[in-house]
C-alpha cells in the first residue's frame, strides 16, 4: 500500500518499511478466528437489512422471501470478509528513537511464526459475550404496553411481521367513516392521509420481525439480548484491534457490566443494534487498512483491502436506518474519507461508495417511512444537516487543495514552522480541556431550555417526588459528564480522557508529518474522532428526557465505548511503560491488573449495588437483577381474548389510547380509534353498527363507560426508575387498568 503522487511530502519510506504484524502468509488460527467472530454479527445484520427495507417499501415483507434472500447474501458477505484477515494489528510505538525501527524489524522476524492473538483472549472475549447474553435473556424486559420507545419498536415489528407494509391503515370504514372527534393518533403514532405512521426508523423493527416469525412476541423479546451480546463481542474485537487482543476481554467486560448497556439490551431499544454495525464496521475498516501491508506483491483484483473497506462503509452507513442520530455518530467518517482520498489509498473509493449506499438506505427509510418523525425532530436534524453539509464542503476543498503542487509546497513549508510542531500537543491539551469543561459545567451553567409543555409537566412532577426545587424547564444537561461517572466511575473517565488525549497527540503528529509506518495512526483515526465527537456532541446536548436510566441510552452508542477504548489503551500503554523502564514482568502484570480493576469495579458497583450486612451477608440488589414489565404479554393476551370477533374498538381516554391503541390495533388485530368528544359517542357507535361490526369501548376507569363494564386488564408490574440526580438502583411500580363495555347505540346515547 503506497501513497500516490498527490500525497503531500510522502515517500515510499514513510509507509512501507516498518514491519507490521499483519496479514501473515499463514496467519495464526486464533488471530483469524478472533477477527472473524467479531465482524460476523455486523455482516449478518447488513445482510438482513439490505433486502428487508426494499421488501417493506414494496409492501411485500414476509418470512420466506427474507429467508431466501438473507441466507445467500449473508453467506456471501461472510465469505468475502473472513476469507483473509490480519493475524495481528499494529500498535503505537514511541517515535523519535532510531533504535525502535531496528528492534521492530528484529522482533517481527522472531515472532513471524507466532500468532499475535492467544487462544485465551479469544475464549475469554467470547465467554464474556455469552455470559452477558444469558444474563440479559434471564432478565429481559416485557415492555409491550406503551410506556416509552421499546414498546413502539416491538409493536411496529409485530405489525410488519404480520402485514408486511407500512403505514398502518386507519380502517376508518370500520367505524362507519369519519366522525367528529374520532381520531387514530396516539403516542409515537402519527396520522398521515388514510394511514398511521409510527415514529422511529424501521431498522430495529425489521430485525425484531425475525424473532416474531420464529416464536411470536416471546421470540422478539429474545432478539435484543442476543443483539446486545453480539455488540459486546464486536466491541471486544474492536478493542483487541486497537489496544491488543489481550485487552479485548477486559474491554468487553467493562461494557457488559455498565448499566446503560444492560438496560438497552434487555428491552427493544435500537442502540445495541446500532452498536453492532458501528463496532463491526470499525473492525472491518481496521482490517482493511492493514491486510495487504508488506505482502511484497500487488494484491489481486479486487483486493481484500477493498472488499473489507466496502463492507466497513456499508455497515457504518446502515446505522442511519437504525437510528437517525447515527448520522452524527458517523460524521467523522467524512474527513477520514477525505484523508484516504488525498493519500490515494486503495480503500478510499470502495469505503466511500459503500458508506453513501448505507446512508442512502437510512435516509430513504426516514423520508419514505418515517417522515413525521423526521419533521418532529427537525429542530435537531436541521442544524445537524448544516454541519454535515459544511463538513462535506470543507473535506472536498481539502482534497482539491492537495491536488495542487503549489498548495502542497505551501502546506509543507507551514508544517515545518516552529508553531506547527506544537499542534500535536495542542490536540492533546484540547482533548483534556473538553473533559475539564464538562466537569466544571454544573458550576457555571444550569440548562433550563425545555419548551414542550408535556415534558415540562413531567420533569416538574419528578422534581416534586424527589423533593427537588420545582422547575420543569430544567434539562439537567450540565450534569451529563457525571452521568458517565455514575456508570463507569471516576478512574475510567480519567483513564479514558488520558488515553484519548495521548492518542489525539500521536494521530495528529502522524497526519502532520504524513508518516505512519506501522499503520497504527490510520487504524485509530476514525474510532478516535468518533469517540471525541460523540463526547462533545452528546454530552453538550443529550437531547433526551433527563431521568435515569432513560437518559443513559444516549451514552450507549459511542460515548461509553469511546471512553472505554481510551481507558483500555491507556492501561496497555502504562503496562508497556513499566516494561520499557526495565521493571519485572510481575510489575507489568500488577499495573495491568490494577488498571483493569479500576475500570471494572466502579462499573460493577453501580450496576450491582452491592451491600454487606450481618444478616444477609453480601447482597446485590441493583438494577442488574430487576425485571421490567413482567406479565405484560399475559395481560395483552387476556385483553385480546376479551374483545369479541368482528369488533371495532373505541378508546375514550388519551392515557389508555397512548398505552393500548396500537396493542389492540396490531396485536389484537382489531380496528381501533380514539374518541376525544364524548358527545359524539352515540353517533360513532351507530356508525360501527351500520358497518356491520360490533362496538367495543375501552377506558381506564369504570365510570367512563356506559352499561355494565368489565375489567379486562389489571396488571401491577414494574417500570424503570425516573431519577434526576442519581443513578437508578431499583425499579418503580406501575398499575395498568382497562375496563371494557359493548354498548348498543341506545345505551351509548
C-alpha positions, -999 to +999 in steps of 0.1 A: +000+000+000+016+032-011+008+068-012+000+083-046+019+111-062-005+137-049+002+130-013+019+159+004+056+151+012+052+114+011+079+090+001+077+052-001+099+050+030+072+068+050+048+040+047+064+007+036+095-001+056+083-005+091+073-041+098+037-045+107+024-077+123-004-082+099-015-104+071+009-132+076+010-158+048-003-184+072-019-164+100-025-179+134-058-196+138-066-177+170-059-144+153-080-152+122-109-166+143-108-136+167-111-113+136-138-134+121-162-139+150-161-102+159-172-090+124-198-116+115-226-100+136-224-068+116-223-087+084-254-107+094-273-075+103-263-059+070-274-090+051-308-088+068-314-051+063-303-049+027-333-069+013-357-062+042-362-025+035-369-028-002-395-055+006-411-033+032-411-004+008-429-026-017-453-038+009-442-074+004-422-082+035-427-118+047-407-146+062-399-169+033-387-142+008-365-128+035-350-163+042-344-169+005-326-136+001-308-134+035-291-168+035-271-165+003-264-128+009-252-135+045-231-164+033-215-143+005-207-113+028-192-135+055-172-155+030-156-125+013-150-108+047-133-137+065-115-154+037-084-134+045-080-114+077-050-099+095-032-122+120-025-092+143-028-054+143-003-026+147+003-007+179+017+028+185+054+028+193+074+056+208+087+078+179+119+096+176+142+068+186+163+054+159+167+020+176+130+014+175+128+006+138+156-020+140+141-036+171+107-037+155+120-055+124+140-079+145+111-086+168+088-092+138+113-117+122+115-136+155+078-138+161+066-141+125+056-177+131+036-170+163+001-157+162-003-123+180-037-134+193-036-160+221-064-185+224-072-174+259-080-139+247-104-152+221-120-177+246-124-151+273-139-125+250-165-150+237-172-161+272-179-125+283-203-120+254-221-153+260-224-147+298-238-112+291-263-126+266-275-153+290-278-127+318-299-103+297-321-131+284-329-141+320-337-105+330-353-094+297-379-067+296-415-074+286-425-039+277-452-043+251-477-019+266-466+016+255-447+035+282-417+045+262-399+037+229-392-001+234-429-009+232-432+011+200-404-008+183-420-041+194-455-031+182-442-019+148-422-052+145-453-072+152-473-052+126-448-055+098-441-092+106-478-100+101-488-075+074-455-067+056-462-030+049-463+005+064-480+028+071-507+012+092-542+017+077-566+036+100-596+015+089-620+044+092-646+024+073-648+000+103-663+029+122-688+040+096-664+066+081-650+097+098-668+113+128-663+144+148-637+139+175-628+104+162-590+101+156-563+075+152-532+092+166-516+081+198-481+085+214-454+077+187-481+072+160-490+100+136-519+102+111-509+107+075-535+105+049-555+073+055-527+057+074-509+059+107-471+063+106-451+050+135-422+070+150-386+060+145-366+043+118-376+008+107-342-009+111-348-023+146-384-034+139-372-052+108-347-072+129-372-079+156-396-092+130-373-122+126-380-131+162-417-128+158-417-151+128-398-176+148-417-176+181-441-146+183-437-119+208-417-141+231-392-147+203-389-110+196-381-104+233-351-127+229-337-109+199-324-077+216-304-095+244-288-116+217-280-084+197-266-069+229-243-099+233-231-095+197-224-058+204-202-068+234-184-094+213-178-069+184-166-043+209-141-067+223-129-072+187-125-035+182-106-031+215-084-060+206-075-044+172-068-011+188-051-020+221-041-056+216-061-088+217-051-095+253-071-064+264-103-075+245-119-095+274-114-066+298-129-041+274-159-064+267-164-070+304-164-032+312-191-026+286-211-056+296-211-046+332-222-010+325-258-004+335-268+015+303-256-014+281-277-038+302-307-015+303-308-011+265-300-048+258-330-061+279-356-040+261-364-034+225-341-005+221-323+005+189-289+013+205-275-023+207-282-029+170-265+004+161-235-007+182-232-040+163-230-020+130-207+007+144-182-017+161-183-042+133-178-015+107-148-001+125-133-036+129-137-042+092-121-009+085-091-016+107-087-049+089-088-033+055-061-008+065-035-035+074-045-066+055-022-061+024+008-044+041+042-060+034+029-086+011+056-080-014+033-082-044+004-064-059-030-075-044-053-095-067-084-078-080-105-065-063-081-069-033-092-080+001-084-045+014-110-030-009-136-057+000-132-051+037-133-013+032-165-016+012-181-038+039-169-014+066-185+016+048-218-003+043-220-013+080-213+022+092-238+037+067-266+014+077-266+027+112-287+056+098-315+031+092-314+021+128-310+055+145-313+088+127-288+100+153-263+077+136-258+104+111-240+124+138-221+093+151-205+085+118-199+121+107-162+119+113-161+093+085-163+122+061-130+139+069-114+104+074-125+095+039-111+128+027-077+119+041-078+085+024-087+101-009-059+127-006-035+099+001-048+079-029-055+049-007-069+018-024-096+016+003-109+052-002-133+047-031-149+014-020-153+027+015-168+060+004-192+044-022-205+018+003-208+045+030-230+065+007-251+035-001-257+027+035-265+063+044-288+064+014-307+034+028-312+052+061-323+085+046-347+068+022-362+049+052-366+082+071-382+101+042-404+073+029-415+055+060-408+078+090-413+113+076-435+126+106-407+115+129-382+135+109-405+165+110-408+162+147-370+160+151-364+189+126-351+213+153-323+189+160-319+175+125-317+208+107-285+220+125-271+185+120-278+187+083-259+221+081-230+206+100-229+175+076-230+198+046-203+220+059-181+190+067-185+176+032-177+210+016-146+215+038-134+180+031-139+184-006-120+216-005-091+200+013-089+172-013-089+198-041-061+217-024-039+187-020-042+182-058-023+215-064+015+213-064+017+249-052-007+243-023+013+212-013+045+232-012+029+259+009+015+233+033+048+217+036+065+250+045+039+258+071+041+224+087+079+228+091+075+260+111+080+260+149+044+268+155+032+237+137+054+215+160+031+224+189-001+212+171+000+176+183+004+188+219-024+213+213-046+185+202-039+166+234-045+197+255-078+204+237-090+169+245-082+173+281-099+207+282-131+192+268-134+170+298-124+197+322-151+219+306-178+193+311-165+187+347-169+224+357-201+230+336-225+225+366-207+253+384-212+278+356-244+267+338-279+254+346-296+242+314-333+251+315-344+253+279-373+228+278-403+242+259-425+212+254-455+215+279-457+177+284-420+174+292-422+204+315-450+189+335-433+155+336-400+169+349-418+191+374-437+160+388-404+141+391-389+170+410-418+170+434-415+133+440-377+137+447-381+168+469-362+190+445-369+226+436-396+226+410-386+240+377-400+219+348-379+238+323-347+222+336-330+196+314-300+187+336-277+186+306-250+203+326-246+170+346-240+149+315-204+140+323-215+130+358-239+106+342-209+089+326-191+089+360-221+073+376-220+044+352-182+040+346-166+056+376-140+083+380-110+061+372-125+050+339-132+086+329-097+097+339-080+069+321-103+073+291-096+111+289-059+105+293-058+078+266-078+098+241-056+128+247-024+109+241-039+092+210-050+127+197-014+138+200+000+109+182-025+107+154-022+145+148+016+141+146+012+113+121-011+134+100+011+165+100+043+146+093+024+123+069+043+094+084+025+063+097+050+034+091+031+009+113-004+020+102-014+025+139-025+061+134-048+053+105-063+023+123-070+045+154-080+077+134-117+071+128-125+054+162-107+083+179-125+110+160-159+093+166-152+090+203-142+126+208-170+138+186-196+117+205-183+130+238-186+166+227-220+164+209-238+140+232-226+154+265-232+190+254-268+183+243-281+148+251-315+157+236-333+133+259-356+134+289-331+137+318-344+109+341-322+079+347-317+053+334-337+065+304-312+093+296-283+069+298-293+054+265-277+084+248-244+072+261-246+037+247-237+040+210-203+055+214-198+078+244-192+049+269-175+027+243-152+055+233-141+062+268-136+025+275-114+023+244-094+052+256-091+037+291-081+003+278-054+018+255-041+039+284-039+007+306-020-010+278+003+020+275+010+021+312+019-016+312+042-010+283+059+019+301+066-004+330+082-029+307+103-003+289+116+011+322+131-023+330+106-034+356+099-071+361+071-090+343+053-092+376+053-054+379+038-050+345+011-076+353+003-058+385-001-025+367-023-041+341-044-057+367-049-025+387-059-006+356-084-033+346-098-034+382-101+004+382-123+001+351-143-029+362-150-024+399-168+011+399-189-001+369-199-032+387-207-014+420-232+009+402-249-019+383-250-045+411-255-021+440-236-045+464-242-042+501-229-062+531-250-067+562-247-090+592-280-107+584-279-112+547-241-111+541-232-099+506-263-089+486-266-074+451-298-055+448-292-031+419-308-028+385-288-057+373-312-082+387-345-064+383-370-072+356-392-045+339-427-051+326-432-087+339-466-101+330-474-076+301-476-103+274-500-123+295-521-092+302-522-083+265-532-118+256-561-117+280-572-083+266-572-097+231-592-127+241-618-104+258-626-085+226-653-102+205-646-111+169-658-086+143-654-056+168-643-020+163-627-006+194-632+030+206-609+042+234-624+070+255-594+085+273-560+095+259-539+077+285-554+044+276-551+053+239-514+060+243-508+028+261-531+003+242-543+017+209-516+000+188-517-030+210-553-036+202-549-025+165-519-046+158-516-075+183-553-080+188-558-073+150-588-051+157-596-017+142-590+009+169-598+046+172-597+073+199-627+095+207-619+129+221-656+142+221-678+121+244-709+137+230-702+120+197-702+085+212-737+076+201-730+086+166-698+066+164-715+035+179-743+038+152-716+041+125-699+010+137-732-009+137-740+003+102-707-010+091-718-044+103-694-045+132-697-047+170-688-016+190-664-021+219-654+007+243-623+008+264-613+032+292-590+034+322-619+040+347-651+021+350-671+053+354-662+065+319-681+036+302-719+031+297-737-002+306-720-028+327-683-026+321-659-055+330-622-052+338-600-067+311-566-055+323-555-054+359-517-056+360-493-044+387-458-046+373-426-027+372-411+001+351-377+017+350-368+043+377-371+080+369-342+096+389-330+131+381-299+135+403-286+099+409-282+066+391-311+042+395-309+014+420-343-002+417-375-003+396-407+016+402-442+001+403-469+008+377-505-003+376-523-008+343-561-010+343-585-012+314-623-015+315-644-026+286-681-024+276-700-034+245-729-010+242-757-006+217-763+028+201-792+034+225-772+026+256-743+048+243-767+077+239 
